[in-house]
């Protein structure tokens, strides 16, 4: 991956961690952590889809 494109991915990672709680587990156990991760990623993707539909 080129360094010129990496900022896009890092911005999404930062959004997941800081706005959607992807950095700290809110429940114990692997299944709870998997659900939390899936929900955080779903929320970010849904926001992206809605933003694309507005255009």
C-alpha positions in Angstrom: 0.0 0.0 0.0 1.2 3.4 -0.8 1.7 6.0 1.9 -0.4 8.5 -0.1 -3.5 6.2 0.3 -2.9 5.1 3.9 -4.4 8.2 5.4 -7.8 7.2 4.2 -7.7 3.9 6.0 -6.2 5.5 9.2 -9.1 8.0 9.2 -11.6 5.2 9.2 -9.7 3.3 11.9 -9.6 6.4 14.0 -13.4 6.9 13.6 -14.0 3.3 14.6 -11.9 3.7 17.7 -12.9 7.1 19.0 -16.5 7.5 17.9 -17.8 3.9 17.9 -16.0 2.3 20.8 -13.9 -0.2 18.9 -10.8 0.4 21.1 -12.3 -0.9 24.4 -14.4 -4.1 24.8 -17.7 -3.3 26.5 -18.4 -7.0 27.3 -16.4 -10.0 28.3 -15.9 -13.1 26.1 -15.0 -13.6 22.5 -18.5 -13.7 21.2 -19.4 -10.3 22.9 -16.3 -8.7 21.4 -17.1 -10.1 18.0 -20.6 -8.7 18.2 -19.3 -5.3 19.3 -16.8 -5.2 16.5 -19.4 -6.2 13.9 -21.8 -3.5 15.2 -19.1 -0.8 15.1 -18.1 -1.7 11.5 -21.8 -1.9 10.5 -22.4 1.6 11.9 -19.5 3.1 10.0 -20.5 1.4 6.8 -24.1 2.5 7.2 -23.0 6.1 7.7 -20.9 5.8 4.5 -23.9 4.4 2.5 -26.2 7.1 3.7 -23.7 9.8 2.8 -23.3 8.4 -0.7 -27.1 8.3 -1.1 -27.3 12.0 -0.2 -25.3 13.0 -3.3 
